[in-house]
């Protein structure tokens, strides 16, 4: 199972422009290049671009923390005072994500691998 914080996803309004910029920044071509997500891998780190992030309320990059049980982890964060930002969603292949905002308005992402 993966652990730690990975990926970091940036909301973007202009996917083509962001893809060009991050290709230069990362020094690699994207491994995933879809209208709904562009992903780069540099070593063990993934950086993603989400053209729908702003419409989901994201105001900046989101670091996703790997968890074993996303439902339990989400409940723990909500019980500790977080506010749900994005409910649990399957983003393909059984990979689940969700996000919350902490008391300072910072986004925290959760990701559970299938």
Secondary structure, DSSP 8 states (H G I E B T S, - for coil): ---SEEEEEEE-S-HHHHHHHHHHHHTS--SEEETTEEEEEETTEEEEEETTTGGGT--S-EEEEE-S-HHHHHHHHHHTT-EEEEEEEE-STT-EEEEEE-TTS-EEEEEE--
